[in-house]
Amino acid sequence: MKYVIGNWKSNQNITESLIWLDSISALRLKYSPDTSVILCLPFTDIAAFNQHLSDLALPIITASQNVSHLPPGKHTGEITANMLAELVNYCLVGHSERRHEFKETSEVVAQKVRLLLENSITPIVCLDTPYMDEQIKALFNADIDVSRCFFVYEPISAIGTGKPIDPVDANHVAGQIAFLTDNSAPILYGGSVSQDNVTSFVSQSKIDGVLVGTDSLEPTLFAGIINSLS
Ligand code: PEP
């Protein structure tokens, strides 16, 4: 199975998200059963988007971009894994933007992963080389079954810059992640992936798919990436 995961970040309100869905539906893509398409949405879009997805019968799976590291309780404003369990099957955790802007640590990410797994949501754990070992160690220290996670290698130099790294180098790091996680989980690459370069990444032996930021916002570009894999 190959994976195309979109990440809208803090873009698109409900109205815009439904227009995006109508646009991609109008393209009448042929979705391959060997490619799984997952879209990480802002919390506020998920319920309406799910409803419209089911109306249109499109094989897109929804995910969130974050979750609270706390269980249900007195934590004003937090969105818990228990709340998300009724809405999504996947959740992004540890994106470098959250590490940088919200000072998330590897331990906090591990707490999020634990709560997601307790609620049957698959965590999509983002990694970069400076903290890759530390993050994976924190998961093992928290007794997490890493075979129930996805991992994404996202070199910071490639995120949102239009400058992807060399696919062979990405494959090398994906191999290191595979080694550290006992070859048990899907491993993806993220960073300036486009319809023009996606096959050069997914044709690598250790790369099972891609995480796409910028080009997931434009339906024709995201469709081009899905098409390239089909
Ligand atoms: C991302 O932020 O996860 C990402 C991969 O972004 P972009 O595709 O814009 O580099």
Residues whose N, C-alpha, C, O or C-beta is under 5 A from the ligand:
A	BS01	PEP	N7 A158 I159 G160 T161 G190 G191 S192 V193 L211 V212 G213 T214 D215
